[in-house]
Amino acid sequence: MTNSKIALAVAAALGIAGAALNLMYLHQQAGQFEKLEFIGIAKGATIMPGDRFTEDKLAPVPVPKEALGELLEYAVLWKDRQTVIGMSALKSYTRGELILRMDLRTPPAALALTREDERAIFIPVDTRTFVPALVTPGDMVSFYVTGAPVAASSAEAEGDSVLTESESPQPTPAQRPGQKAEVIGPFRVLSLGNRLGSADVQKASGVSQLQENVISIAVKFQNDQFEPKAAKLLSRLQASGFRQAGVVLHPRTSK
């Protein structure tokens, strides 16, 4: 009996030692598993078309190197995230999705209206006073427009009405342009002409840039009327004969 107990004890010890060695081996192999991290969407984050990628909305997604396959050709590495941060999303993203290179290079197919109460309106702008390539859909802009034409003074009207016999009658001007400019906004840019993404994306897609002198913006439309700032902008543009507006670009923040 004594020998049997000794044999059982030895077997048990060998079994425990073998299990310990197996665990050590597996731990060592796991530690040697090389992984690469890709850019994914962080927990609780949702990104809509037109939203900018910010670091707080992104998270590293580790993938074992042996399981990569062709992922390196399609996904963006976490270490390269600075090349993505600040860019506008061309599609919607939810937690767990990877950001693919093709999604950064393919122009969106439609204007990024993201709410039921949003509408797109088109504003004529003066491309002599800003650089369209530096503005990207998703940016916030305001517009400065000249005031509505104002009535000519009585003195001007009387002076204009005095004609010599040699002069032919001319219509009396009833209005003269107002001089004061007003800044109205901000609004989210949806497109610059036919460009729905960045200038680089447009160029990479091989699509020619057209009508950069028209910017489409997102505005709220409720109870069959535009929000006050949009109504004001349209009113000022109409009063000025839809003269081209100036563009004021707002800072790009991380929020």
C-alpha positions in Angstrom: 0.0 0.0 0.0 2.8 2.3 0.8 4.3 1.8 -2.6 1.0 2.5 -4.3 0.6 5.8 -2.4 4.0 6.8 -3.4 3.3 6.0 -7.0 0.1 8.0 -6.9 1.9 10.9 -5.3 4.6 10.8 -7.9 2.0 10.6 -10.8 0.1 13.5 -9.3 3.2 15.6 -9.0 4.2 14.9 -12.5 0.8 15.8 -13.7 0.9 19.1 -11.9 4.3 19.8 -13.2 3.2 19.0 -16.8 0.2 21.3 -16.5 2.4 24.1 -15.1 4.9 23.6 -18.0 2.0 23.7 -20.5 0.7 26.9 -19.0 4.1 28.5 -19.1 4.5 27.4 -22.7 1.1 28.9 -23.7 1.8 32.1 -21.9 5.2 32.4 -23.6 3.6 31.8 -27.0 0.9 34.3 -26.3 3.5 36.9 -25.4 5.3 36.2 -28.6 2.1 36.7 -30.7 2.8 39.9 -32.7 -0.2 42.1 -33.2 -0.9 45.2 -35.3 -3.3 47.9 -34.2 -5.8 49.4 -36.6 -8.0 52.5 -36.4 -11.5 51.6 -35.1 -14.4 53.5 -33.7 -14.3 53.9 -29.9 -16.9 52.6 -27.5 -20.0 54.8 -27.3 -18.9 56.8 -30.3 -21.1 57.4 -33.4 -19.8 59.2 -36.5 -22.2 60.6 -39.1 -21.4 61.7 -42.6 -19.7 65.1 -42.5 -18.5 64.6 -38.9 -14.7 65.0 -38.4 -12.6 62.2 -37.1 -11.3 63.1 -33.6 -9.0 61.0 -31.4 -11.6 60.7 -28.7 -13.9 58.9 -31.1 -11.2 56.5 -32.3 -9.7 53.4 -30.6 -7.0 50.9 -31.5 -8.2 47.5 -32.6 -5.4 44.8 -32.2 -5.3 42.0 -34.8 -2.8 39.1 -34.6 -0.3 39.3 -37.3 -0.9 35.8 -38.4 -4.5 36.6 -39.0 -4.0 39.8 -41.0 -4.5 38.3 -44.5 -4.9 41.4 -46.8 -6.1 43.7 -44.1 -3.0 45.8 -44.3 -4.0 46.8 -47.8 -7.4 48.0 -46.8 -7.4 49.3 -43.2 -5.4 52.2 -41.6 -2.9 51.5 -38.9 -3.4 53.1 -35.5 0.1 54.6 -35.7 -1.0 56.5 -38.8 -4.1 58.0 -37.1 -2.8 61.5 -37.5 -3.4 61.2 -41.2 -7.1 60.6 -40.5 -7.8 62.9 -37.6 -9.4 66.1 -38.9 -10.8 64.5 -42.1 -14.5 64.4 -42.6 -16.3 61.1 -42.6 -17.9 60.1 -45.9 -20.2 57.5 -44.3 -21.6 56.7 -40.9 -19.6 54.6 -38.4 -20.5 52.8 -35.2 -18.5 51.1 -32.5 -16.2 48.3 -33.7 -16.0 49.4 -37.3 -12.6 49.8 -38.9 -11.8 52.8 -41.0 -10.9 51.6 -44.5 -8.7 53.4 -47.0 -11.4 53.2 -49.6 -13.8 55.1 -47.4 -11.4 58.0 -47.2 -10.8 58.1 -51.0 -14.3 57.6 -52.4 -16.5 60.7 -52.6 -19.9 60.3 -51.0 -22.8 59.7 -53.3 -25.1 62.3 -51.8 -25.3 65.4 -49.6 -24.8 64.5 -45.9 -28.2 65.5 -44.6 -28.4 63.6 -41.3 -31.7 64.7 -39.7 -35.3 64.7 -40.8 -35.6 68.4 -40.2 -32.5 69.3 -42.3 -32.6 70.8 -45.7 -29.9 71.9 -48.1 -29.8 75.4 -49.5 -27.4 76.8 -52.1 -25.5 80.0 -51.6 -23.6 81.9 -54.3 -20.2 82.9 -53.0 -17.3 85.0 -54.2 -14.4 82.8 -55.0 -12.1 85.8 -55.3 -12.2 86.3 -51.6 -11.5 82.8 -50.3 -9.8 79.6 -51.5 -12.4 76.8 -52.1 -9.8 74.0 -51.8 -9.2 75.0 -48.1 -12.9 74.4 -47.2 -14.1 70.9 -46.8 -17.7 69.6 -46.4 -18.3 69.3 -42.7 -16.6 72.7 -42.0 -18.6 75.4 -40.3 -18.8 78.7 -42.2 -20.6 82.0 -41.9 -21.4 84.4 -44.8 -21.1 88.1 -45.0 -23.5 89.9 -47.2 -24.1 93.5 -48.1 -27.1 95.2 -46.7 -30.3 95.6 -48.7 -30.4 98.5 -51.1 -31.6 101.7 -49.4 -33.8 104.4 -50.8 -32.0 107.4 -52.4 -32.3 110.6 -50.4 -34.7 113.4 -51.4 -31.7 115.6 -52.3 -30.3 112.9 -54.6 -33.6 112.3 -56.2 -34.1 116.1 -56.8 -30.6 116.5 -58.2 -31.0 113.5 -60.5 -34.3 114.9 -61.8 -32.7 118.2 -63.0 -32.0 117.8 -66.7 -30.8 120.2 -69.4 -32.6 120.6 -72.6 -29.8 118.8 -74.4 -30.0 115.7 -72.1 -32.3 112.9 -72.8 -34.6 111.9 -69.9 -33.3 109.1 -67.7 -35.1 107.0 -65.1 -34.8 108.4 -61.6 -32.8 106.0 -59.5 -35.0 105.0 -56.5 -32.3 102.9 -54.7 -28.6 102.9 -54.1 -26.6 99.9 -52.7 -26.2 99.7 -49.0 -22.6 99.6 -47.8 -22.7 97.8 -44.4 -21.9 94.0 -44.5 -23.5 91.6 -42.0 -22.1 88.2 -40.9 -24.7 85.4 -40.7 -24.1 81.9 -39.5 -22.6 79.5 -38.7 -23.8 76.7 -41.1 -22.4 73.3 -41.9 -21.0 72.9 -45.4 -22.5 70.1 -47.4 -20.7 70.7 -50.7 -18.6 73.2 -52.7 -20.1 73.0 -56.2 -20.1 69.3 -57.0 -17.4 68.4 -54.4 -18.8 66.4 -51.5 -15.5 65.5 -49.9 -12.0 67.0 -49.5 -10.2 68.4 -52.5 -7.7 65.5 -52.3 -10.6 62.9 -52.4 -12.1 64.7 -55.4 -8.8 64.7 -57.2 -8.1 61.1 -56.4 -11.5 60.1 -57.7 -10.8 61.7 -61.1 -13.9 63.8 -61.0 -13.5 67.4 -62.2 -14.4 70.2 -59.8 -17.4 72.3 -61.0 -19.2 75.4 -59.7 -17.0 76.1 -56.8 -18.8 79.5 -56.6 -21.9 77.8 -55.0 -21.8 76.3 -51.5 -24.6 74.1 -50.2 -25.2 74.3 -46.5 -27.4 72.4 -44.0 -30.2 74.3 -42.4 -33.1 73.4 -40.1 -36.6 73.4 -41.6 -39.5 73.0 -39.1 -43.2 73.9 -39.3 -42.8 74.8 -43.0 -40.3 77.5 -42.3 -36.5 77.9 -42.1 -34.7 78.5 -38.9 -34.2 82.2 -38.2 -30.6 82.5 -39.3 -31.3 80.7 -42.6 -34.3 82.9 -43.2 -32.3 86.0 -42.5 -29.5 84.9 -44.9 -32.0 84.1 -47.7 -33.7 87.5 -47.1 -30.4 89.4 -47.3 -29.4 87.6 -50.5 -32.7 88.3 -52.1 -32.5 91.9 -51.1 -29.1 92.2 -52.7 -30.2 90.5 -55.9 -28.4 87.3 -54.9 -25.1 89.0 -55.0 -22.2 86.6 -54.2 -21.6 86.3 -50.5 -18.2 86.3 -48.7 -17.2 83.2 -46.7 -15.9 83.2 -43.1 -14.4 79.8 -42.1 -14.8 78.8 -38.4 -12.0 77.0 -36.5 -12.0 73.2 -36.7 -12.3 72.0 -33.2 -12.0 68.5 -31.8 -15.6 68.5 -30.6 
